Amino acid sequence: MPETIEPYGLLGGLLLLALALRTLVVLVVRSRLSARQKEYRAYLRTETWKRLRRAAVERDGRRCRLCNASGALQVHHRYYPEVFGTETIDALTTLCGACHEAVAHRDRHLLGWLTVLGRFR
Ligand SMILES: [Zn+2]
């Protein structure tokens, strides 16, 4: 009986299979994320969002909730609804561009304390 050549062996084969499965999972997750991002971008063009956004800016006195700046205001989602357009104004807060940038790379712990201290909602 001729000797078979097994370049990878069982362990190597399992490792390759695991790598292939991992790649598949990454691809599926990425495509789902980008679908959600597309949905979000479309939502930002709706009247529902524009009305909610205006209401949040008015509620917050047309100022950044963190630094009190009045220019270049943006409205931040504190949390995202499962279905865009079903969130209430409580999910939103008004921020200036600089604070929004900081919050986007946010430290949830710090924001939690700012909320407790009434500096952020
Ligand atoms: Zn600010």
Boltz pocket constraint, residues with backbone or C-beta under 6 A from the ligand:
constraints:
  - pocket:
      binder: B
      contacts: [[A, 64], [A, 65], [A, 66], [A, 67], [A, 68], [A, 69], [A, 95], [A, 96], [A, 97], [A, 98], [A, 99], [A, 100]]
      max_distance: 6.0
